[in-house]
Amino acid sequence: MMDLGIIQAAIEKLNLQTSLGAEYKAFKKECTEGELALPNVKSNLIIKCKKHLNITTLQKYIAELKIKNQITNALLITEYINPNQAALLKEQNTSFIDRVGNTYINCSPIYIDIQGNKPEKAHSEIALAKQLGKAFQPKGMNVVFMFLVQPALVNKPMRTIAKMAEVALGTVKQVIDDLIYQEFIVQKDQHTKTINNSKALLEKWLDAYPVTVEAKLKQEVFTTDNTQRLQKLELNNVNAIWGGEYAVQQYDDYLNTKNYLIYVSPEHKKVILKTARLRKVKAEDNINDAVTKVVLVEPFLAIEKLVGSKTHLAHPYLIYANLLASRDTRNIDAATRFYEKHIA
């Protein structure tokens, strides 16, 4: 969703620091967020505004630009770009400006590189508070996921929602209140609610997933010398599903699996280890890209709630989140294709 306030503030800061005279042009061509006109530069920069960034959303943004062949004629505008994010964008020669004045523009004859500006502490705290409501905390993420995959659930009794999302009753009310406040749930009448802008809700869930869900899940890394045996693993009688790269390969036969991810309930982990003949990965092999990694993950919800339309494969939302959270450039590219085919 476009935030005109951020766009205007960032451009104003750019002009204040440089006296450049850059000008915002609204709604040109198919671009819904506008363009930035630079003096003596023939083509305008296509604006993409992202209010908050993390490494996952940034890599997704770069992958999308590559597919659209817009990597050098786009301009990312956001609240704040930290030094690591700036370095990644500069590697791709992708222009950016933020609200506090950090800037990278390389459009001949203009070259601007301003780094090191930091937001005021109070502003950072306010932005963080707005970004992280109850809905996007760990237990809230369970509720949001269930609303995304079963939108009708929003009108069920709160006890039913709590049971489905495996959270306390009080959490459900807090999450619904938060989603109403953020306009992701709309009260149509006294008895009916509806999910509003599910695409934006999914984006926000995906943005929060690496930190508030994946990082808190119990995960163990194993390896195998026999990937064929692993791929033939029978999951009919165990609470387990494929996620990550192999799930994508099963959906489309597009991505050649390098590493594997299996969501498995604790009571069936030993069955997977024994049947697939997995062994614990050595510390030195954990950073060796040549070694096949098999990650066993304890699911954040019961396995049957995480399954998509294909047997033994995670829901596309979760597979997509796995790919983005991997931070592997190959997976980021695959994620964009997967999104366009199975989610968009």
Residue pairs with C-beta under 8 A, 6 or more apart in sequence:
1 197
1 200
2 32
2 33
2 49
3 49
3 51
6 49
6 51
6 77
6 78
6 79
6 99
7 24
7 33
7 34
7 47
7 49
7 77
8 24
9 99
10 77
10 78
10 97
10 98
10 99
11 22
11 23
11 24
11 36
11 77
11 97
13 97
13 99
13 100
13 101
14 20
14 22
14 97
14 101
14 103
14 112
15 21
15 22
16 101
17 101
17 103
17 114
18 103
18 112
20 38
20 39
20 110
20 112
21 39
22 36
22 37
22 38
22 39
23 36
23 37
24 34
24 35
24 36
24 37
24 47
25 34
25 35
25 36
25 37
25 44
26 34
27 34
28 34
28 35
28 44
29 35
31 46
31 47
33 46
33 47
33 48
33 49
34 47
35 44
35 45
35 46
35 47
36 44
36 45
36 47
36 75
37 44
38 44
38 45
38 105
38 107
38 110
39 110
40 109
40 110
41 107
41 108
41 109
41 110
43 73
45 73
45 74
45 75
45 95
45 105
45 107
46 70
46 73
46 74
46 75
47 74
47 75
47 77
48 61
48 74
48 75
48 76
48 77
49 76
49 77
49 78
50 57
50 61
50 76
50 77
50 78
51 78
51 79
51 131
52 78
52 79
52 127
52 131
52 207
53 78
53 79
53 80
53 81
53 85
54 207
54 210
54 211
55 84
55 85
55 88
55 210
55 327
56 206
56 207
56 209
56 210
56 324
56 325
56 327
57 206
57 207
57 324
58 85
58 88
58 89
59 88
59 324
59 327
59 329
59 332
60 324
60 332
60 335
60 336
61 76
62 71
62 88
62 89
62 92
62 94
62 332
63 329
63 332
63 333
63 335
63 336
64 336
65 71
65 74
65 92
65 94
66 333
67 333
67 336
67 337
71 92
71 93
71 94
72 93
72 94
74 94
74 95
75 95
75 96
75 97
75 105
76 89
76 94
76 95
76 96
76 97
77 96
77 97
77 98
78 96
78 98
78 99
79 98
79 99
79 119
79 127
80 98
80 99
80 100
80 102
80 118
80 119
80 124
80 127
81 89
81 96
81 98
81 102
83 115
83 116
86 96
86 102
86 104
86 115
89 95
89 96
89 104
90 104
90 113
93 106
94 104
95 104
95 105
95 106
95 107
96 102
96 103
96 104
97 103
97 104
97 105
98 117
99 119
100 117
100 118
100 119
101 114
101 117
102 114
102 115
102 116
102 117
103 112
103 113
103 114
104 112
104 113
104 114
105 111
105 112
106 112
106 113
119 127
132 208
133 140
133 178
133 181
133 182
134 140
134 171
134 174
134 175
134 177
134 178
135 141
135 143
135 144
135 175
135 178
135 179
135 182
135 184
136 144
136 204
136 205
136 208
136 212
137 212
138 212
138 213
138 216
138 300
139 165
139 167
139 168
139 171
140 167
140 171
140 174
140 175
140 178
141 205
141 208
141 209
141 212
141 213
141 300
142 165
142 166
142 167
142 300
142 301
143 161
143 165
143 167
143 171
143 172
143 175
143 176
144 175
144 179
144 201
144 205
145 165
145 205
145 301
145 317
146 153
146 161
146 164
146 165
146 301
146 305
147 153
147 154
147 179
147 195
147 201
148 195
148 198
148 201
148 202
148 205
148 317
149 305
149 315
149 317
150 164
151 194
151 195
151 198
153 160
153 161
153 164
154 161
154 176
154 185
154 193
154 194
154 195
155 191
155 192
155 193
156 164
158 169
158 172
158 173
158 176
159 169
161 172
162 168
162 169
162 171
162 172
164 305
165 171
165 172
165 301
166 301
166 302
176 185
176 193
179 185
179 201
180 186
180 187
183 196
183 197
184 195
184 196
184 197
184 200
184 201
184 204
185 193
185 194
185 195
185 196
186 193
186 194
186 196
187 193
188 194
195 201
202 317
202 343
205 317
206 317
206 320
206 321
206 324
209 321
209 324
209 325
210 321
210 324
210 325
213 300
213 321
214 321
214 325
217 297
217 298
217 299
217 300
218 297
218 298
219 295
219 296
219 297
219 298
220 280
220 295
220 296
221 280
221 281
221 286
221 293
221 294
221 295
222 273
222 278
222 279
222 280
222 281
222 293
222 294
222 295
222 296
223 278
223 279
223 280
223 281
223 285
223 291
223 292
223 293
223 294
224 230
224 276
224 277
224 278
224 279
224 292
224 294
226 277
227 257
227 260
227 292
229 276
229 277
230 260
230 276
230 278
230 294
231 246
231 257
233 272
233 275
233 276
234 275
235 241
235 242
235 312
236 312
238 264
238 265
238 268
238 271
238 272
239 264
239 265
239 267
239 268
239 302
239 303
240 262
240 263
240 264
240 265
240 268
240 272
240 303
240 312
241 247
241 262
241 263
241 303
241 306
241 307
241 312
241 313
241 314
242 250
242 260
242 261
242 262
242 263
242 312
242 313
242 314
243 261
243 262
243 263
243 297
243 313
243 314
243 318
243 319
243 322
244 259
244 260
244 261
244 295
244 319
244 322
244 323
244 326
245 255
245 257
245 258
245 259
245 260
245 261
245 322
245 323
245 326
245 331
245 334
246 257
246 260
246 261
247 261
247 313
247 314
247 319
247 322
248 254
248 255
248 257
248 319
248 323
248 334
248 338
249 255
249 256
249 257
250 310
250 313
251 310
251 313
251 316
251 319
251 338
251 342
252 337
252 338
252 341
254 334
254 337
254 338
255 330
255 331
255 334
258 292
258 330
259 292
259 293
259 294
259 295
259 326
260 292
260 293
260 294
260 295
261 294
261 295
261 297
261 322
262 272
262 294
262 295
262 296
262 297
263 297
263 298
263 299
263 303
263 306
263 314
264 272
264 296
264 297
264 298
264 299
264 303
265 298
265 299
265 302
265 303
266 298
269 296
272 278
272 296
273 296
276 294
278 294
278 296
281 291
281 293
285 291
286 293
299 306
306 314
306 315
306 318
307 313
307 314
307 315
308 314
308 315
308 316
308 318
308 319
313 319
314 322
316 338
316 342
316 343
317 343
319 338
320 335
320 338
320 339
320 342
320 343
323 331
323 332
323 334
323 335
323 338
324 331
324 332
324 335
326 332
